[in-house]
């Protein structure tokens, strides 16, 4: 199973405050544990919402709103994508994660990623093959 572990934004991350060298080192060690365990698929931090935009959909109408966005607690500051046997295994790994925002009460959110089986019969073998072909094309574009 794949899980996305979401780091919630804080007022500091939204203000562009970067981690200290000690915080970078602690998180680097944790990420190294994930790599050594063979479970890390991807991880990145995100720039503040001031450098982003939202697209709102209302039927066919689309409205673009540039950041920043007001509710930091509803925003994402970064993520990990990992492979784990269960939610319980993922939780156990991330209970060892350094606080992503030392000095601030925050949380990380763990969400399971959909698999083809989760979509049922509407996700036909043909559609599954088309999605896999797109993934392969996208990966090939970035392998060079």
C-alpha positions in Angstrom: 0.0 0.0 0.0 1.1 3.5 -0.7 0.5 6.3 1.8 0.9 10.1 1.5 2.1 11.6 4.7 1.2 15.3 4.7 3.0 17.9 6.7 0.6 20.7 7.7 1.7 24.3 7.1 2.3 26.7 10.0 2.5 30.5 10.3 6.3 30.1 10.1 6.3 27.9 7.0 3.8 30.3 5.4 6.1 33.2 6.3 9.0 31.4 4.4 11.0 30.6 7.6 13.4 27.8 6.7 14.5 24.9 8.9 17.6 25.4 11.0 20.7 23.3 10.3 19.8 21.1 13.3 16.3 20.6 12.0 17.6 19.8 8.5 20.0 17.2 10.0 17.3 15.6 12.1 14.9 15.3 9.2 17.7 14.1 6.9 18.4 11.3 9.4 14.7 10.3 9.5 14.5 10.4 5.7 17.6 8.2 5.6 15.8 5.7 7.8 13.0 5.6 5.3 15.3 5.0 2.4 17.3 2.3 4.3 14.0 0.6 5.0 13.1 0.7 1.3 9.8 2.5 1.8 10.4 6.0 0.6 8.9 6.7 -2.8 9.2 10.5 -2.8 9.3 13.5 -0.4 9.4 17.3 -0.9 8.7 20.5 1.0 6.4 23.1 -0.6 6.9 26.8 -1.0 4.5 29.0 0.9 1.0 29.6 -0.5 2.1 33.1 -1.4 3.9 31.5 -4.4 0.8 29.4 -5.4 -2.7 29.7 -6.8 -6.0 27.9 -6.5 -8.4 27.1 -9.3 -12.0 27.1 -8.2 -14.5 25.1 -10.3 -18.2 25.8 -10.5 -19.6 23.7 -13.3 -17.7 24.7 -16.4 -16.6 28.0 -14.9 -13.1 28.3 -13.5 -11.8 31.1 -11.3 -8.1 31.5 -10.4 -7.1 33.0 -7.1 -3.5 33.7 -6.4 -2.0 33.1 -2.9 -1.3 33.7 -0.2 -4.2 31.8 1.5 -5.3 32.7 5.0 -5.7 29.5 7.0 -2.2 28.1 7.5 -3.6 25.1 9.4 -5.5 24.0 6.2 -2.4 24.2 4.0 0.3 21.7 3.2 4.0 22.5 3.7 5.4 19.2 2.4 4.9 15.4 2.0 6.3 12.0 1.9 5.1 9.2 -0.3 5.9 5.8 1.1 5.2 2.1 0.7 4.0 0.3 3.8 2.1 -3.0 4.5 -0.6 -1.2 6.5 -1.7 2.1 8.0 -0.4 0.8 11.4 3.1 0.3 10.0 3.1 3.8 8.5 1.9 5.3 11.8 4.7 3.4 13.7 7.3 4.8 11.3 6.1 8.3 11.5 5.8 8.3 15.3 9.6 8.5 15.0 9.5 11.5 12.7 11.1 14.7 14.1 8.6 17.5 14.7 8.3 19.2 11.3 7.6 22.5 13.1 9.5 22.6 16.4 8.1 24.9 19.0 4.6 24.8 17.4 1.7 22.4 18.0 1.1 20.8 14.6 0.3 17.5 13.0 1.1 15.3 10.1 -1.8 13.6 8.2 -1.5 10.1 6.8 -3.7 9.1 3.8 -3.8 5.9 1.8 -3.3 6.3 -1.9 -5.9 4.7 -4.2 -5.1 1.5 -6.1 -6.8 0.2 -9.2 -8.8 -2.2 -7.1 -10.2 0.6 -5.0 -12.1 2.0 -8.0 -14.1 -1.2 -8.8 -15.5 -2.2 -12.2 -15.7 1.3 -13.6 -11.9 1.4 -13.7 -11.7 -1.1 -16.6 -8.6 -3.0 -17.6 -8.4 -0.7 -20.7 -8.5 2.4 -18.5 -5.9 0.9 -16.1 -3.6 0.1 -19.1 -4.0 3.7 -20.3 -3.1 5.1 -16.9 -0.1 2.9 -16.6 1.1 3.9 -20.1 0.8 7.6 -19.0 2.8 6.9 -15.8 5.5 5.2 -17.9 5.7 8.1 -20.4 5.9 10.6 -17.5 8.7 8.6 -15.8 10.6 8.3 -19.1 10.5 12.1 -19.5 12.3 12.6 -16.2 14.8 9.7 -16.4 17.0 11.6 -18.8 
